[in-house]
Amino acid sequence: MYRGQDNEMQGIITDILIGLKSKFVQPVLDENGRLLNMLEELKRQDREGMADLKERVSLLEQKIEEIPLLVLSAIRDAINQATEGE
């Protein structure tokens, strides 16, 4: 009879553990999976944003490098126009 009670207790404990897993553990695992997916999406967006930002900075650097040439060209054109009017 003791053997039967042991099996019965084992079954009850198994049922309790299965219930605990489905009520407490599985929702946490599901939420962790959802959060992981969100983090991966945020990382992807961050990488894309950084690539876009690097491209914009590169274009800005290029424009800044062109400014002295534009200023010198403008000064040269102004001098040429002034000398043509004499």
Biopython code that builds the backbone (N, CA, C, O; Angstrom):
import numpy as np
from Bio.PDB.StructureBuilder import StructureBuilder

atoms = [
    (1, "MET", "N", (0.818, -1.194, 0.000)),
    (1, "MET", "CA", (0.000, 0.000, 0.000)),
    (1, "MET", "C", (0.861, 1.256, 0.000)),
    (1, "MET", "O", (0.507, 2.262, -0.615)),
    (2, "TYR", "N", (1.964, 1.192, 0.677)),
    (2, "TYR", "CA", (2.865, 2.340, 0.708)),
    (2, "TYR", "C", (3.372, 2.677, -0.684)),
    (2, "TYR", "O", (3.548, 3.844, -1.034)),
    (3, "ARG", "N", (3.603, 1.641, -1.464)),
    (3, "ARG", "CA", (4.093, 1.819, -2.834)),
    (3, "ARG", "C", (3.054, 2.574, -3.681)),
    (3, "ARG", "O", (3.415, 3.430, -4.489)),
    (4, "GLY", "N", (1.801, 2.262, -3.498)),
    (4, "GLY", "CA", (0.723, 2.923, -4.236)),
    (4, "GLY", "C", (0.598, 4.380, -3.837)),
    (4, "GLY", "O", (0.370, 5.244, -4.684)),
    (5, "GLN", "N", (0.747, 4.653, -2.556)),
    (5, "GLN", "CA", (0.694, 6.046, -2.087)),
    (5, "GLN", "C", (1.870, 6.845, -2.649)),
    (5, "GLN", "O", (1.725, 8.018, -2.991)),
    (6, "ASP", "N", (3.025, 6.204, -2.739)),
    (6, "ASP", "CA", (4.206, 6.871, -3.287)),
    (6, "ASP", "C", (3.982, 7.270, -4.745)),
    (6, "ASP", "O", (4.320, 8.377, -5.163)),
    (7, "ASN", "N", (3.401, 6.334, -5.511)),
    (7, "ASN", "CA", (3.101, 6.636, -6.918)),
    (7, "ASN", "C", (2.056, 7.736, -7.038)),
    (7, "ASN", "O", (2.135, 8.592, -7.919)),
    (8, "GLU", "N", (1.085, 7.701, -6.145)),
    (8, "GLU", "CA", (0.026, 8.709, -6.154)),
    (8, "GLU", "C", (0.603, 10.092, -5.818)),
    (8, "GLU", "O", (0.245, 11.086, -6.450)),
    (9, "MET", "N", (1.492, 10.149, -4.824)),
    (9, "MET", "CA", (2.146, 11.408, -4.456)),
    (9, "MET", "C", (3.016, 11.914, -5.607)),
    (9, "MET", "O", (3.070, 13.110, -5.896)),
    (10, "GLN", "N", (3.688, 10.971, -6.249)),
    (10, "GLN", "CA", (4.534, 11.329, -7.386)),
    (10, "GLN", "C", (3.676, 11.965, -8.487)),
    (10, "GLN", "O", (4.072, 12.956, -9.100)),
    (11, "GLY", "N", (2.510, 11.387, -8.727)),
    (11, "GLY", "CA", (1.599, 11.930, -9.736)),
    (11, "GLY", "C", (1.095, 13.310, -9.353)),
    (11, "GLY", "O", (1.009, 14.199, -10.201)),
    (12, "ILE", "N", (0.763, 13.495, -8.086)),
    (12, "ILE", "CA", (0.278, 14.797, -7.610)),
    (12, "ILE", "C", (1.384, 15.843, -7.744)),
    (12, "ILE", "O", (1.142, 16.953, -8.218)),
    (13, "ILE", "N", (2.591, 15.486, -7.329)),
    (13, "ILE", "CA", (3.715, 16.417, -7.435)),
    (13, "ILE", "C", (3.989, 16.762, -8.891)),
    (13, "ILE", "O", (4.264, 17.916, -9.217)),
    (14, "THR", "N", (3.916, 15.768, -9.763)),
    (14, "THR", "CA", (4.110, 16.011, -11.198)),
    (14, "THR", "C", (3.053, 16.965, -11.727)),
    (14, "THR", "O", (3.368, 17.889, -12.476)),
    (15, "ASP", "N", (1.794, 16.744, -11.341)),
    (15, "ASP", "CA", (0.707, 17.637, -11.767)),
    (15, "ASP", "C", (0.927, 19.063, -11.258)),
    (15, "ASP", "O", (0.695, 20.034, -11.979)),
    (16, "ILE", "N", (1.376, 19.174, -10.010)),
    (16, "ILE", "CA", (1.639, 20.499, -9.431)),
    (16, "ILE", "C", (2.759, 21.200, -10.195)),
    (16, "ILE", "O", (2.651, 22.383, -10.518)),
    (17, "LEU", "N", (3.814, 20.478, -10.479)),
    (17, "LEU", "CA", (4.939, 21.070, -11.205)),
    (17, "LEU", "C", (4.549, 21.482, -12.620)),
    (17, "LEU", "O", (4.964, 22.535, -13.104)),
    (18, "ILE", "N", (3.756, 20.653, -13.273)),
    (18, "ILE", "CA", (3.273, 21.001, -14.620)),
    (18, "ILE", "C", (2.402, 22.254, -14.548)),
    (18, "ILE", "O", (2.510, 23.142, -15.394)),
    (19, "GLY", "N", (1.537, 22.318, -13.529)),
    (19, "GLY", "CA", (0.692, 23.500, -13.349)),
    (19, "GLY", "C", (1.509, 24.750, -13.066)),
    (19, "GLY", "O", (1.235, 25.818, -13.612)),
    (20, "LEU", "N", (2.511, 24.611, -12.211)),
    (20, "LEU", "CA", (3.382, 25.748, -11.909)),
    (20, "LEU", "C", (4.104, 26.236, -13.163)),
    (20, "LEU", "O", (4.226, 27.436, -13.406)),
    (21, "LYS", "N", (4.577, 25.275, -13.948)),
    (21, "LYS", "CA", (5.278, 25.655, -15.175)),
    (21, "LYS", "C", (4.345, 26.408, -16.111)),
    (21, "LYS", "O", (4.716, 27.447, -16.655)),
    (22, "SER", "N", (3.139, 25.891, -16.300)),
    (22, "SER", "CA", (2.222, 26.532, -17.245)),
    (22, "SER", "C", (1.696, 27.870, -16.732)),
    (22, "SER", "O", (1.411, 28.764, -17.530)),
    (23, "LYS", "N", (1.562, 28.022, -15.414)),
    (23, "LYS", "CA", (1.004, 29.264, -14.856)),
    (23, "LYS", "C", (2.062, 30.326, -14.591)),
    (23, "LYS", "O", (1.790, 31.519, -14.723)),
    (24, "PHE", "N", (3.260, 29.905, -14.219)),
    (24, "PHE", "CA", (4.263, 30.877, -13.801)),
    (24, "PHE", "C", (5.489, 30.927, -14.704)),
    (24, "PHE", "O", (5.927, 32.013, -15.084)),
    (25, "VAL", "N", (6.037, 29.798, -15.045)),
    (25, "VAL", "CA", (7.289, 29.765, -15.791)),
    (25, "VAL", "C", (7.070, 30.097, -17.268)),
    (25, "VAL", "O", (7.793, 30.920, -17.830)),
    (26, "GLN", "N", (6.086, 29.469, -17.894)),
    (26, "GLN", "CA", (5.865, 29.664, -19.331)),
    (26, "GLN", "C", (5.538, 31.118, -19.686)),
    (26, "GLN", "O", (6.063, 31.626, -20.677)),
    (27, "PRO", "N", (4.681, 31.810, -18.905)),
    (27, "PRO", "CA", (4.446, 33.227, -19.233)),
    (27, "PRO", "C", (5.720, 34.071, -19.171)),
    (27, "PRO", "O", (5.908, 34.982, -19.977)),
    (28, "VAL", "N", (6.591, 33.763, -18.211)),
    (28, "VAL", "CA", (7.849, 34.504, -18.113)),
    (28, "VAL", "C", (8.726, 34.200, -19.327)),
    (28, "VAL", "O", (9.332, 35.107, -19.898)),
    (29, "LEU", "N", (8.794, 32.941, -19.717)),
    (29, "LEU", "CA", (9.566, 32.572, -20.902)),
    (29, "LEU", "C", (9.010, 33.238, -22.156)),
    (29, "LEU", "O", (9.763, 33.719, -23.002)),
    (30, "ASP", "N", (7.682, 33.260, -22.265)),
    (30, "ASP", "CA", (7.052, 33.912, -23.421)),
    (30, "ASP", "C", (7.371, 35.408, -23.449)),
    (30, "ASP", "O", (7.689, 35.963, -24.501)),
    (31, "GLU", "N", (7.285, 36.052, -22.286)),
    (31, "GLU", "CA", (7.580, 37.484, -22.202)),
    (31, "GLU", "C", (9.050, 37.746, -22.510)),
    (31, "GLU", "O", (9.377, 38.721, -23.187)),
    (32, "ASN", "N", (9.926, 36.894, -22.026)),
    (32, "ASN", "CA", (11.348, 37.038, -22.341)),
    (32, "ASN", "C", (11.597, 36.922, -23.841)),
    (32, "ASN", "O", (12.406, 37.662, -24.400)),
    (33, "GLY", "N", (10.906, 35.998, -24.486)),
    (33, "GLY", "CA", (11.030, 35.849, -25.939)),
    (33, "GLY", "C", (10.548, 37.096, -26.669)),
    (33, "GLY", "O", (11.175, 37.552, -27.625)),
    (34, "ARG", "N", (9.427, 37.638, -26.207)),
    (34, "ARG", "CA", (8.882, 38.855, -26.811)),
    (34, "ARG", "C", (9.861, 40.023, -26.625)),
    (34, "ARG", "O", (10.106, 40.787, -27.559)),
    (35, "LEU", "N", (10.410, 40.155, -25.427)),
    (35, "LEU", "CA", (11.372, 41.222, -25.158)),
    (35, "LEU", "C", (12.645, 41.048, -25.978)),
    (35, "LEU", "O", (13.220, 42.027, -26.454)),
    (36, "LEU", "N", (13.081, 39.809, -26.142)),
    (36, "LEU", "CA", (14.259, 39.537, -26.961)),
    (36, "LEU", "C", (14.025, 39.974, -28.403)),
    (36, "LEU", "O", (14.897, 40.582, -29.024)),
    (37, "ASN", "N", (12.842, 39.661, -28.932)),
    (37, "ASN", "CA", (12.505, 40.084, -30.294)),
    (37, "ASN", "C", (12.503, 41.605, -30.417)),
    (37, "ASN", "O", (12.984, 42.160, -31.404)),
    (38, "MET", "N", (11.954, 42.271, -29.398)),
    (38, "MET", "CA", (11.925, 43.732, -29.411)),
    (38, "MET", "C", (13.337, 44.299, -29.368)),
    (38, "MET", "O", (13.649, 45.252, -30.081)),
    (39, "LEU", "N", (14.192, 43.713, -28.531)),
    (39, "LEU", "CA", (15.572, 44.176, -28.446)),
    (39, "LEU", "C", (16.310, 43.986, -29.761)),
    (39, "LEU", "O", (17.070, 44.858, -30.182)),
    (40, "GLU", "N", (16.091, 42.855, -30.407)),
    (40, "GLU", "CA", (16.728, 42.604, -31.700)),
    (40, "GLU", "C", (16.270, 43.628, -32.729)),
    (40, "GLU", "O", (17.072, 44.102, -33.533)),
    (41, "GLU", "N", (14.992, 43.971, -32.709)),
    (41, "GLU", "CA", (14.469, 44.978, -33.644)),
    (41, "GLU", "C", (15.081, 46.346, -33.344)),
    (41, "GLU", "O", (15.444, 47.081, -34.261)),
    (42, "LEU", "N", (15.195, 46.683, -32.059)),
    (42, "LEU", "CA", (15.810, 47.957, -31.687)),
    (42, "LEU", "C", (17.285, 48.006, -32.101)),
    (42, "LEU", "O", (17.770, 49.044, -32.550)),
    (43, "LYS", "N", (17.984, 46.900, -31.952)),
    (43, "LYS", "CA", (19.382, 46.838, -32.382)),
    (43, "LYS", "C", (19.490, 47.045, -33.886)),
    (43, "LYS", "O", (20.375, 47.758, -34.360)),
    (44, "ARG", "N", (18.587, 46.417, -34.635)),
    (44, "ARG", "CA", (18.599, 46.566, -36.088)),
    (44, "ARG", "C", (18.351, 48.027, -36.476)),
    (44, "ARG", "O", (19.042, 48.581, -37.332)),
    (45, "GLN", "N", (17.357, 48.635, -35.833)),
    (45, "GLN", "CA", (17.060, 50.032, -36.122)),
    (45, "GLN", "C", (18.233, 50.939, -35.737)),
    (45, "GLN", "O", (18.531, 51.914, -36.427)),
    (46, "ASP", "N", (18.888, 50.600, -34.629)),
    (46, "ASP", "CA", (20.037, 51.384, -34.183)),
    (46, "ASP", "C", (21.180, 51.283, -35.183)),
    (46, "ASP", "O", (21.830, 52.281, -35.493)),
    (47, "ARG", "N", (21.427, 50.068, -35.690)),
    (47, "ARG", "CA", (22.486, 49.888, -36.689)),
    (47, "ARG", "C", (22.171, 50.672, -37.952)),
    (47, "ARG", "O", (23.053, 51.312, -38.527)),
    (48, "GLU", "N", (20.912, 50.625, -38.387)),
    (48, "GLU", "CA", (20.517, 51.376, -39.579)),
    (48, "GLU", "C", (20.655, 52.881, -39.339)),
    (48, "GLU", "O", (21.110, 53.619, -40.213)),
    (49, "GLY", "N", (20.258, 53.324, -38.150)),
    (49, "GLY", "CA", (20.370, 54.742, -37.808)),
    (49, "GLY", "C", (21.819, 55.196, -37.779)),
    (49, "GLY", "O", (22.148, 56.288, -38.242)),
    (50, "MET", "N", (22.682, 54.351, -37.232)),
    (50, "MET", "CA", (24.102, 54.697, -37.181)),
    (50, "MET", "C", (24.694, 54.757, -38.589)),
    (50, "MET", "O", (25.500, 55.640, -38.881)),
    (51, "ALA", "N", (24.308, 53.844, -39.450)),
    (51, "ALA", "CA", (24.808, 53.854, -40.830)),
    (51, "ALA", "C", (24.358, 55.132, -41.535)),
    (51, "ALA", "O", (25.137, 55.754, -42.257)),
    (52, "ASP", "N", (23.100, 55.522, -41.323)),
    (52, "ASP", "CA", (22.578, 56.746, -41.924)),
    (52, "ASP", "C", (23.306, 57.968, -41.371)),
    (52, "ASP", "O", (23.643, 58.889, -42.115)),
    (53, "LEU", "N", (23.542, 57.967, -40.077)),
    (53, "LEU", "CA", (24.241, 59.086, -39.440)),
    (53, "LEU", "C", (25.676, 59.194, -39.957)),
    (53, "LEU", "O", (26.158, 60.296, -40.218)),
    (54, "LYS", "N", (26.355, 58.067, -40.104)),
    (54, "LYS", "CA", (27.724, 58.081, -40.641)),
    (54, "LYS", "C", (27.740, 58.643, -42.061)),
    (54, "LYS", "O", (28.639, 59.400, -42.427)),
    (55, "GLU", "N", (26.748, 58.270, -42.851)),
    (55, "GLU", "CA", (26.670, 58.771, -44.221)),
    (55, "GLU", "C", (26.454, 60.283, -44.235)),
    (55, "GLU", "O", (27.070, 61.003, -45.021)),
    (56, "ARG", "N", (25.571, 60.753, -43.354)),
    (56, "ARG", "CA", (25.307, 62.193, -43.281)),
    (56, "ARG", "C", (26.540, 62.962, -42.809)),
    (56, "ARG", "O", (26.842, 64.037, -43.327)),
    (57, "VAL", "N", (27.247, 62.414, -41.831)),
    (57, "VAL", "CA", (28.464, 63.066, -41.345)),
    (57, "VAL", "C", (29.502, 63.133, -42.461)),
    (57, "VAL", "O", (30.182, 64.145, -42.627)),
    (58, "SER", "N", (29.615, 62.062, -43.214)),
    (58, "SER", "CA", (30.563, 62.041, -44.324)),
    (58, "SER", "C", (30.219, 63.119, -45.352)),
    (58, "SER", "O", (31.105, 63.824, -45.834)),
    (59, "LEU", "N", (28.936, 63.246, -45.685)),
    (59, "LEU", "CA", (28.512, 64.292, -46.625)),
    (59, "LEU", "C", (28.773, 65.679, -46.060)),
    (59, "LEU", "O", (29.184, 66.580, -46.791)),
    (60, "LEU", "N", (28.541, 65.853, -44.776)),
    (60, "LEU", "CA", (28.786, 67.142, -44.130)),
    (60, "LEU", "C", (30.274, 67.479, -44.154)),
    (60, "LEU", "O", (30.650, 68.619, -44.427)),
    (61, "GLU", "N", (31.119, 66.493, -43.869)),
    (61, "GLU", "CA", (32.565, 66.718, -43.938)),
    (61, "GLU", "C", (32.986, 67.139, -45.348)),
    (61, "GLU", "O", (33.818, 68.029, -45.525)),
    (62, "GLN", "N", (32.397, 66.487, -46.335)),
    (62, "GLN", "CA", (32.712, 66.816, -47.729)),
    (62, "GLN", "C", (32.307, 68.258, -48.027)),
    (62, "GLN", "O", (33.067, 68.998, -48.652)),
    (63, "LYS", "N", (31.130, 68.656, -47.591)),
    (63, "LYS", "CA", (30.662, 70.028, -47.824)),
    (63, "LYS", "C", (31.567, 71.037, -47.114)),
    (63, "LYS", "O", (31.879, 72.096, -47.658)),
    (64, "ILE", "N", (31.984, 70.692, -45.889)),
    (64, "ILE", "CA", (32.849, 71.607, -45.135)),
    (64, "ILE", "C", (34.186, 71.766, -45.841)),
    (64, "ILE", "O", (34.748, 72.860, -45.865)),
    (65, "GLU", "N", (34.699, 70.687, -46.412)),
    (65, "GLU", "CA", (35.963, 70.765, -47.144)),
    (65, "GLU", "C", (35.829, 71.639, -48.389)),
    (65, "GLU", "O", (36.810, 72.239, -48.828)),
    (66, "GLU", "N", (34.638, 71.719, -48.958)),
    (66, "GLU", "CA", (34.422, 72.516, -50.166)),
    (66, "GLU", "C", (34.274, 74.002, -49.865)),
    (66, "GLU", "O", (34.461, 74.815, -50.770)),
    (67, "ILE", "N", (33.954, 74.385, -48.661)),
    (67, "ILE", "CA", (33.678, 75.785, -48.323)),
    (67, "ILE", "C", (34.859, 76.706, -48.635)),
    (67, "ILE", "O", (34.650, 77.743, -49.265)),
    (68, "PRO", "N", (36.085, 76.379, -48.228)),
    (68, "PRO", "CA", (37.190, 77.308, -48.555)),
    (68, "PRO", "C", (37.324, 77.551, -50.062)),
    (68, "PRO", "O", (37.586, 78.676, -50.488)),
    (69, "LEU", "N", (37.149, 76.516, -50.854)),
    (69, "LEU", "CA", (37.229, 76.689, -52.302)),
    (69, "LEU", "C", (36.116, 77.589, -52.814)),
    (69, "LEU", "O", (36.342, 78.411, -53.701)),
    (70, "LEU", "N", (34.939, 77.445, -52.276)),
    (70, "LEU", "CA", (33.819, 78.300, -52.687)),
    (70, "LEU", "C", (34.075, 79.747, -52.308)),
    (70, "LEU", "O", (33.783, 80.658, -53.083)),
    (71, "VAL", "N", (34.621, 79.962, -51.116)),
    (71, "VAL", "CA", (34.914, 81.328, -50.674)),
    (71, "VAL", "C", (35.992, 81.942, -51.571)),
    (71, "VAL", "O", (35.861, 83.082, -52.016)),
    (72, "LEU", "N", (37.053, 81.181, -51.832)),
    (72, "LEU", "CA", (38.117, 81.702, -52.703)),
    (72, "LEU", "C", (37.590, 81.996, -54.110)),
    (72, "LEU", "O", (37.960, 83.004, -54.711)),
    (73, "SER", "N", (36.734, 81.127, -54.631)),
    (73, "SER", "CA", (36.143, 81.351, -55.952)),
    (73, "SER", "C", (35.289, 82.610, -55.946)),
    (73, "SER", "O", (35.316, 83.385, -56.902)),
    (74, "ALA", "N", (34.540, 82.814, -54.885)),
    (74, "ALA", "CA", (33.695, 84.000, -54.789)),
    (74, "ALA", "C", (34.550, 85.259, -54.726)),
    (74, "ALA", "O", (34.222, 86.265, -55.356)),
    (75, "ILE", "N", (35.646, 85.212, -53.969)),
    (75, "ILE", "CA", (36.547, 86.368, -53.879)),
    (75, "ILE", "C", (37.182, 86.636, -55.243)),
    (75, "ILE", "O", (37.259, 87.786, -55.675)),
    (76, "ARG", "N", (37.634, 85.585, -55.918)),
    (76, "ARG", "CA", (38.233, 85.735, -57.251)),
    (76, "ARG", "C", (37.231, 86.353, -58.220)),
    (76, "ARG", "O", (37.572, 87.265, -58.973)),
    (77, "ASP", "N", (35.984, 85.852, -58.200)),
    (77, "ASP", "CA", (34.960, 86.390, -59.100)),
    (77, "ASP", "C", (34.673, 87.864, -58.780)),
    (77, "ASP", "O", (34.464, 88.675, -59.682)),
    (78, "ALA", "N", (34.666, 88.194, -57.489)),
    (78, "ALA", "CA", (34.415, 89.578, -57.105)),
    (78, "ALA", "C", (35.551, 90.489, -57.583)),
    (78, "ALA", "O", (35.314, 91.593, -58.073)),
    (79, "ILE", "N", (36.775, 90.009, -57.433)),
    (79, "ILE", "CA", (37.927, 90.789, -57.897)),
    (79, "ILE", "C", (37.881, 90.962, -59.419)),
    (79, "ILE", "O", (38.135, 92.049, -59.939)),
    (80, "ASN", "N", (37.554, 89.872, -60.124)),
    (80, "ASN", "CA", (37.458, 89.955, -61.595)),
    (80, "ASN", "C", (36.384, 90.927, -62.028)),
    (80, "ASN", "O", (36.582, 91.683, -62.979)),
    (81, "GLN", "N", (35.257, 90.922, -61.352)),
    (81, "GLN", "CA", (34.176, 91.848, -61.709)),
    (81, "GLN", "C", (34.587, 93.289, -61.408)),
    (81, "GLN", "O", (34.255, 94.214, -62.149)),
    (82, "ALA", "N", (35.305, 93.455, -60.320)),
    (82, "ALA", "CA", (35.731, 94.822, -59.949)),
    (82, "ALA", "C", (36.757, 95.351, -60.944)),
    (82, "ALA", "O", (36.732, 96.531, -61.293)),
    (83, "THR", "N", (37.660, 94.485, -61.403)),
    (83, "THR", "CA", (38.679, 94.942, -62.353)),
    (83, "THR", "C", (38.102, 95.142, -63.742)),
    (83, "THR", "O", (38.622, 95.953, -64.508)),
    (84, "GLU", "N", (37.046, 94.428, -64.086)),
    (84, "GLU", "CA", (36.414, 94.598, -65.387)),
    (84, "GLU", "C", (35.685, 95.950, -65.445)),
    (84, "GLU", "O", (35.542, 96.531, -66.520)),
    (85, "GLY", "N", (35.235, 96.437, -64.316)),
    (85, "GLY", "CA", (34.497, 97.689, -64.286)),
    (85, "GLY", "C", (35.399, 98.903, -64.350)),
    (85, "GLY", "O", (34.887, 100.012, -64.506)),
    (86, "GLU", "N", (36.671, 98.769, -64.244)),
    (86, "GLU", "CA", (37.594, 99.912, -64.251)),
    (86, "GLU", "C", (37.837, 100.438, -65.598)),
    (86, "GLU", "O", (38.591, 101.398, -65.759)),
]
sb = StructureBuilder()
sb.init_structure("model")
sb.init_model(0)
sb.init_chain("A")
sb.init_seg("    ")
for serial, (resi, resn, name, xyz) in enumerate(atoms, 1):
    if name == "N":
        sb.init_residue(resn, " ", resi, " ")
    sb.init_atom(name, np.array(xyz, "f"), 0.0, 1.0, " ", f" {name:<3s}", serial, name[0])
structure = sb.get_structure()
